[in-house]
Amino acid sequence: MGLTPNVRPDRPSLSPRRSETTRVGSDSPISVDISTPRRALAVGAHPDDIEFGCGGTLAKWASSGCAVYFAILTDGSKGTWSANTSTPSLVATREAEQREAARRIGTNEVTFLGSVDGELTNSPQVRRQVSQLIRTLQPDVVLGHDPWRMYRLHPDHRAAGWILTDSIVAARDPLFFPDQGLNPHRPEKLLLWEAEVTNHVENVSGYLDAKFQALIAHRSQHETTMGVEVSGTGDGDTDFSPLYEWIVSELSSQGEAVGVLLGESFHLITDL
């Protein structure tokens, strides 16, 4: 599918069912564009969270030679409105969709950590998994959910943010999980999407299509998460214009804060 989705202007516009869209605004200066890292690790609670939060940024970096890694904390097993859905089938579907979405971003490196969707907790076991991944991959930049976001509804999104920040501390300090047999690793930067306080924007002008294509790879989420009215059996039969227009609106708003056409906003932390 090309850049422009199948637009049907005779139908009313829908909005993606996302209650936690990114807010832009800060009393402090907002920086623009860090140098392309050698390695970047994005940690999301569910399949599709990374694409919503930083899909354009990762596509930009991947195109410039960055090794991009995805880590998905839960199995996505609650991601349907159908009570009759087979859980193992849904988990397999969402894993396949996530691999395809990552491929469209520019990587085949996806790790599924397998916590049950909706039951994610900031436990030592999960921190062990994430800290081991950080020590193994040695990313320069890590990206994830902002745990300080006010009024965040989804429990997995709240937990995922704390898991990542706590795991960065564990990965850098040698007396956490010494039995892993891995050297400590301290990332240089942490970028938090859906930030309570924005202080950084990545210019993703030119990467709108990569973000859009990655998101629509999550076909099981078209109706439930993305507000897409599904029809027919293939993407060519589906009107993606509401989702596309929402993405453009979000990225335009975030880019406007720093004078770029399209942007993804974050809270950047460098004191790790």
N, C-alpha and C positions, 0 to 999 in steps of 0.2 A: 504494500500500500504506500502511496506517495505521501507528501507532506499534508495535503489538504484532505480531510476526511469527507466521507459521503454526507453532504449537507442537504437537508430537507427543510427549507424555510417555512413550509406550511405547517410544521409541527411545533408546538411550544417548546421553549428551551427548558431543559432540566439542569439541575446542579448536582455534581457528585455528592454523595451522601457522606461527606467528611466533616465532622464536627470540630476538627482540630486543625484548620487551615493556618498557614503561617501568617503571623502579624509582623509588620515592619514598623520600626520606630524606636529611637533611642535618643537620649540626651547627649550621648557621647559621639564623637566622630565615628563613621562607619568605614572600615577598610574595604578594599576591593582587590580580589584575586591574590591568592598566595601562589608561590612558584609551584609548578607542577611537581608533585611528589614522585619519588621512585616507586613507592608502594603505598596503597591506600586500602584500608579495611573499613567497610560500612557494616554496621550491626543493626538489624531491624527486628522488631518483635514478630512480624508476620511477613509472608510473601506479599509483595507490592509496597510495603512501607518504605523501602529504600528508594524505589523509583519515584514515589511521591515526594520524599524528602530531599533527595540529592541526585536524581537521575541525570539531569543535565550536566551537573558538575562532574560526575563520574565519567560520563560519555566524553566530555571535553578532555579530561585527564587521560583517559584511555587512548584517545586519538593522538595524544602527544607522547605516548610511550609509557605511561604509568601502568604498573601492574595493579589491577583492581581486584579486590577480594570482597565477596559477599558472605555474611554470616546471618542466618535466619534462626532466631531463638526458639520459635514454636512451630508446631506441625501444621498450623492453619486449619485445624479440624473443625472449627466452629464457623468457618466462612461460607455459610449458606443460609438461605431462608427456608429451605425445604427440610422438614423434620424427618423425611423418609430417606434422606441421602445416606449412602453407605460411607461410614467414616473412613475406612481404609482406602476406598476409591477416591474420596475427596482429598485425602492427604497426598496420594500419588499424583492426582491431577495438579494440585497446587505446587508440588515439587517440580513437576515437568514444566509448568507455566513459569515458575521462577527461574529455572535454568534457561528457558528461551528468552525471558526478559533480560537476564544478565548478558546473554549472548548479543542481544540487540544493543546493549550498552557498550559492549566491547570486551567481555570476559567470559570464560567458562569456569571460573573459580568460585564455586558456591558451596558453603558448608551448612548443613542442616543440623542443629543441635538438639531438636526433637522434644522440647518441653511441650506439654499439652496446651493447646490454644485456650486462653482464658484462665489458665491456672499457673501462669509464669510467676515465680517468686525469686527474690534476690537471695538465693541460698548459696552456701559455700560450694555446693556441687556445681551450680551453674557458673559461679565466678571462677571455679577451677577450669571449666571448659573454655571460657572466654579468655582468661589470662593465659592459658596454654596456647590458644590460637594467636594471641598477640605476641607471645614469646617466639612462637614458631615462624610466623609470617614476618615479624619485625617491620610493621608499617611505620612510615614517617608520619602519616596522618590517619586519624581514626574519626569516623563519623557515626552519629547516632541520634536517638531521641533526646530532647532536652528534659531532664527529670525535674527541673524547677518550673516547668510550665504550669501556670495557675489553672485550676479547674479542668485539668485533663481528665476525661471521663474513662477512657479504656484502661483497665488495670494492667494489661500487658505493656502498654506504652509507658506507663509510669514505671513499672518494674524494669523494663528494658533500659531506660535511661540510667537508673541507679546501678543496674548490673554492669553496664559499660564503664561508668565512672569508677566504680569500686574495683572493677577488674583491671583498669589501667594502673591503679595504685598497687594491686597485687602483682601485676606483671613486672613492674619496675623494681620492686623490693625483693631481695633474694630470699628472705625468710618466709615468704608466702609460698606454699606448695613446693618446697625444695625437692620433693620426690619426683617432680616432673623431669628432673635432670636437664633442664634448659637454662640457658643464660637469661638473666633479667633483661627486659627491654623497656625503654621509656620512649613513647612516641613524642614527636616534636610538637604536634598540634592536635587539638580536638575540635571538631566542628559539630555543633548541635543544631539539628533542624527543628522547625516549629518552635523557634526560640522565644522564651518569655521576653528577653531583651536582645534585640538584634545589634550586633556590632561589626558584622562582616557580610559582604555579598560577593558571590561568584558570578561573573558575567557569563551567561550561558547563551548569548545570542549566537545563533547558528546551530544550536543543539536542541531546539524545540522538537524537531521530528524524532530524534533519538529518544527523548523522554516520552513522547506520545506513543511511539511504537512499542517501547518497553512496557508501558502501562497497559496497552490494549492486549499485550501477550497474556495478561491474566484474565482469560476469557471467563472463568468461573466467577469473577468479581465484577463483571460489567454492570449487572443490574444492582447488586447489593451494595457495592462500595462506590462505583463510579457514576451512578445515575444514568446509565445507558439503557435505553429501551431496546431490548434484544428482539430481533426478528430474523426469521430464516435460520439457516444452518451455518453460515460463514460470515466472516467480517464484511464481505462485500454487500451483505443484506442488512447491515446494522448501521444506524445513524450515530456516528461518533461526534457529531458537531457540538452537542452540549459539553461533552468532556473536553474536546479540543479548545473550545472557547473559554472554558473555565481555566484550563492550564495557561492559555495566553494571558488571561486576566490576572492570574496569580503571579506569573513571571514578570509581566509588565509592571505590576504594582511594586514588586520587590526590587526590580531593576531601577524604577523611577527614583528611588531613594538615593541612588548614587549616580544617576545620569546615564544608565545603560539601557538598551532596548529591552533586554530580558535578563532577569537575575534570579538566583536562588539565595535566600538569606539564611544566616546562621548566627549562633553565638560562638565566637572563636575563643578558645582558651589555649594559651601557650605556656602557662606555668604548670607543667605536669611533673 
